[in-house]
Amino acid sequence: MSVIKKAKALLITAAIMAAVLLFNGNLFNLIHNLAELKKLNSRSAALDAEYQKLSKEYQKILDGDISYLQKTARVKYHMTKPNEIEFRIEK
């Protein structure tokens, strides 16, 4: 075989392999799955960060951190001390 015939045969073989990969659907599924995996990893990292934040908050509650408990009661639940007036300023 001449060099030109070998190059043509190699090119045709490569084209057939590319067509099989592209039109078989497996390549598209692989790309879709990789994109989905990236999204899930990002979501997992966000949930891990939220878990760490909530764990610290939970530990403060368990430890009885008075300043944290008072701040939480005032901000989240609008609680006041006896004879104290709460002023709300809305934007």
Secondary structure, 3 states (H helix, E strand, C coil): CCHHHHHHHHHHHHHHHHHHHHHHCHHHHHHHHHHHHHHHHHHHHHHHHHHHHHHHHHHHHHHCCHHHHHHHHHHHHCCCCCCCCCCCCCC
